[in-house]
Amino acid sequence: MAVAIEKTDEQKAICEMVRQFADEQIIPNAEHYDHEDEFPGPIVEQMKELGLFGVTIPEEYGGMGLDLTTYAMIVEELSRGWISISGVINTHFIGSYLLMKFGTDEQKDKYLPRMATGEIRAAFSLSEPECGSDVQGIKSTAKRLDDGAYEINGQKMWVTNGLRADLVFVLVKTDPAAEPKYKGMTCFVAEKEPGVGENTGDYAGLTVPPQIKKMGYKGVESTELVFDGYRCPAEQILGGEAAGLGQGFVQMMDALEVGRVNVAARGVGIAQRALELALRYSQERKTFGREIAKHQAIQFKLADMATQVDAARLLTIRAARMKDAGERSDLEAGMAKLFASEAGRFCVEESFRIHGGYGYSKEYEIERLYRDAPLLLIGEGTSEIQRMVIGKKLLERHKI
Ligand SMILES: Cc1cc2nc3c(=O)[nH]c(=O)nc-3n(C[C@H](O)[C@H](O)[C@H](O)COP(=O)(O)OP(=O)(O)OC[C@H]3O[C@@H](n4cnc5c(N)ncnc54)[C@H](O)[C@@H]3O)c2cc1C
């Protein structure tokens, strides 16, 4: 397996296009949207025009039909601009992956063409107020009614794009007594009205409380979802009732594997930007009669940052390429997520230190990165959970 970061001509062209978009549209406007905690609507509209909501959706459904590797490269560029922008497409990408891999033909035809254009957007919901890492501990349920539909009850937490999404891929228990627990879990494709707190009509029983206030990762909303007697037809079970009932946990864990590559790419993007800011500032700022970049202690910081960025990128691309090649990549995706999210945090903090007092000012971009980076240590599985995944997979592969 080649691990070099070489890009194909197509990948080069797309990445150049996205980098230009980030330089011209995202970076100059991120400060405003971040400070106001405002949804970056105009940027999202341009992303639709660029086709970024359909990068991995097959061409037959109106998408670009590109692989995970190319997607990861795009996510790096977007995250270099602002990780909230990659957050807008992250859950959408996971939803489209779930449909492409597990959806029925009817489900694919119904949603993928409109998802490819960004006309409808998707959220992904596992976490609950009382559990995140321990997914099998969720309490939300779906009960089959006499007419064959299901009624969903329960509370979900931390749903990125929870308000503006049209679809939520939501994991619930259809057999709370099942042993092992994961066999009683099912993924529903729950429809809702985008942008509405209190759903009515066909979607009655689903409420979206006001968005959660966060330290960073602003602009993109994170919400709770309250299901209280929400009716969901059986055909909304991912993969259909016959094939999909009780398969939700396995489906969601599969999706988390690509999700981890996606978060890893976000770590690379934010680390890369932190390095760029540090390289620039350290050649502008002078102390003791010379640019701080000329002090060896600062050069060492730059060296460590650049090394982390490259290593994180290599791990990320390796995991993506292995997945694209149809190889088992659970271990590699965990390593990439662990290393790249920690590299993001490390590089942002080093760059912050290099900025001295100015790094603490809202006038400087690094202040936003400093608040944004920690999310990557938590979302899609914490660093502790990644280590558990890596350790378990290592032992499986090297059983004596
Ligand atoms: C901004 C944001 C956006 C999010 N978006 C989404 C989303 O769109 N959809 C979604 O479903 N979820 C989302 N999440 C939730 C996220 O996936 C969870 O927060 C994460 O999985 C951790 O779960 P938790 O917060 O419940 O922490 P817990 O599971 O309670 O963990 C608390 C601490 O204990 C550690 N820990 C837990 N178990 C073990 C163990 N066995 N061994 C060692 N240490 C352990 C954890 O690593 C952590 O340090 C989002 C979170 C945030 C902050």
The ligand as an SDF file (V2000), in Angstrom:
LIG
                    3D

 53 58  0  0  0  0  0  0  0  0999 V2000
  -19.6360   20.0030   19.5170 C   0  0  0  0  0  0  0  0  0  0  0  0
  -20.0180   18.5460   19.5350 C   0  0  0  0  0  0  0  0  0  0  0  0
  -20.6630   18.0010   18.4450 C   0  0  0  0  0  0  0  0  0  0  0  0
  -21.0870   16.6590   18.4840 C   0  0  0  0  0  0  0  0  0  0  0  0
  -21.8000   16.1510   17.4290 N   0  0  0  0  0  0  0  0  0  0  0  0
  -22.3640   14.9330   17.5430 C   0  0  0  0  0  0  0  0  0  0  0  0
  -23.2450   14.4340   16.5220 C   0  0  0  0  0  0  0  0  0  0  0  0
  -23.4760   15.0880   15.4910 O   0  0  0  0  0  0  0  0  0  0  0  0
  -23.8450   13.2280   16.7180 N   0  0  0  0  0  0  0  0  0  0  0  0
  -23.6160   12.4900   17.8330 C   0  0  0  0  0  0  0  0  0  0  0  0
  -24.2060   11.4070   17.9540 O   0  0  0  0  0  0  0  0  0  0  0  0
  -22.7660   12.9080   18.8100 N   0  0  0  0  0  0  0  0  0  0  0  0
  -22.1390   14.1050   18.6850 C   0  0  0  0  0  0  0  0  0  0  0  0
  -21.2990   14.5660   19.6750 N   0  0  0  0  0  0  0  0  0  0  0  0
  -21.1300   13.7770   20.8880 C   0  0  0  0  0  0  0  0  0  0  0  0
  -19.7680   13.1280   20.9920 C   0  0  0  0  0  0  0  0  0  0  0  0
  -19.6630   12.0720   20.0620 O   0  0  0  0  0  0  0  0  0  0  0  0
  -19.6010   12.6560   22.4510 C   0  0  0  0  0  0  0  0  0  0  0  0
  -19.4890   13.8080   23.2710 O   0  0  0  0  0  0  0  0  0  0  0  0
  -18.4020   11.7520   22.6270 C   0  0  0  0  0  0  0  0  0  0  0  0
  -18.6030   10.5200   21.9980 O   0  0  0  0  0  0  0  0  0  0  0  0
  -18.0880   11.5070   24.1110 C   0  0  0  0  0  0  0  0  0  0  0  0
  -19.2270   11.1160   24.7920 O   0  0  0  0  0  0  0  0  0  0  0  0
  -19.6290   11.8400   26.1680 P   0  0  0  0  0  0  0  0  0  0  0  0
  -19.5780   13.3050   25.9270 O   0  0  0  0  0  0  0  0  0  0  0  0
  -20.9160   11.2670   26.6080 O   0  0  0  0  0  0  0  0  0  0  0  0
  -18.5000   11.4780   27.1850 O   0  0  0  0  0  0  0  0  0  0  0  0
  -18.4280   10.1200   28.1080 P   0  0  0  0  0  0  0  0  0  0  0  0
  -18.7120    8.9310   27.2780 O   0  0  0  0  0  0  0  0  0  0  0  0
  -19.2800   10.3530   29.3000 O   0  0  0  0  0  0  0  0  0  0  0  0
  -16.9070   10.1660   28.5210 O   0  0  0  0  0  0  0  0  0  0  0  0
  -16.3840   11.0240   29.5470 C   0  0  0  0  0  0  0  0  0  0  0  0
  -14.9000   10.7650   29.6740 C   0  0  0  0  0  0  0  0  0  0  0  0
  -14.6590    9.4190   30.0580 O   0  0  0  0  0  0  0  0  0  0  0  0
  -13.8140    8.7760   29.1080 C   0  0  0  0  0  0  0  0  0  0  0  0
  -14.2180    7.3860   28.9880 N   0  0  0  0  0  0  0  0  0  0  0  0
  -15.4730    6.9090   28.7010 C   0  0  0  0  0  0  0  0  0  0  0  0
  -15.4600    5.5760   28.6970 N   0  0  0  0  0  0  0  0  0  0  0  0
  -14.1910    5.1850   28.9670 C   0  0  0  0  0  0  0  0  0  0  0  0
  -13.5360    3.9260   29.1000 C   0  0  0  0  0  0  0  0  0  0  0  0
  -14.1850    2.7850   28.9080 N   0  0  0  0  0  0  0  0  0  0  0  0
  -12.2150    3.9240   29.3940 N   0  0  0  0  0  0  0  0  0  0  0  0
  -11.5390    5.0750   29.5550 C   0  0  0  0  0  0  0  0  0  0  0  0
  -12.0930    6.2950   29.4530 N   0  0  0  0  0  0  0  0  0  0  0  0
  -13.3990    6.3440   29.1540 C   0  0  0  0  0  0  0  0  0  0  0  0
  -13.9910    9.5670   27.8280 C   0  0  0  0  0  0  0  0  0  0  0  0
  -12.8860    9.4080   26.9740 O   0  0  0  0  0  0  0  0  0  0  0  0
  -14.1170   10.9760   28.3810 C   0  0  0  0  0  0  0  0  0  0  0  0
  -12.8360   11.4620   28.6700 O   0  0  0  0  0  0  0  0  0  0  0  0
  -20.8120   15.8740   19.6290 C   0  0  0  0  0  0  0  0  0  0  0  0
  -20.0990   16.4260   20.6950 C   0  0  0  0  0  0  0  0  0  0  0  0
  -19.7010   17.7500   20.6730 C   0  0  0  0  0  0  0  0  0  0  0  0
  -18.9770   18.3250   21.8490 C   0  0  0  0  0  0  0  0  0  0  0  0
  1  2  1  0
  2  3  1  0
  2 52  2  0
  3  4  2  0
  4  5  1  0
  4 50  1  0
  5  6  2  0
  6  7  1  0
  6 13  1  0
  7  8  2  0
  7  9  1  0
  9 10  1  0
 10 11  2  0
 10 12  1  0
 12 13  2  0
 13 14  1  0
 14 15  1  0
 14 50  1  0
 15 16  1  0
 16 17  1  0
 16 18  1  0
 18 19  1  0
 18 20  1  0
 20 21  1  0
 20 22  1  0
 22 23  1  0
 23 24  1  0
 24 25  2  0
 24 26  1  0
 24 27  1  0
 27 28  1  0
 28 29  2  0
 28 30  1  0
 28 31  1  0
 31 32  1  0
 32 33  1  0
 33 34  1  0
 33 48  1  0
 34 35  1  0
 35 36  1  0
 35 46  1  0
 36 37  1  0
 36 45  1  0
 37 38  2  0
 38 39  1  0
 39 40  1  0
 39 45  2  0
 40 41  1  0
 40 42  2  0
 42 43  1  0
 43 44  2  0
 44 45  1  0
 46 47  1  0
 46 48  1  0
 48 49  1  0
 50 51  2  0
 51 52  1  0
 52 53  1  0
M  END
$$$$
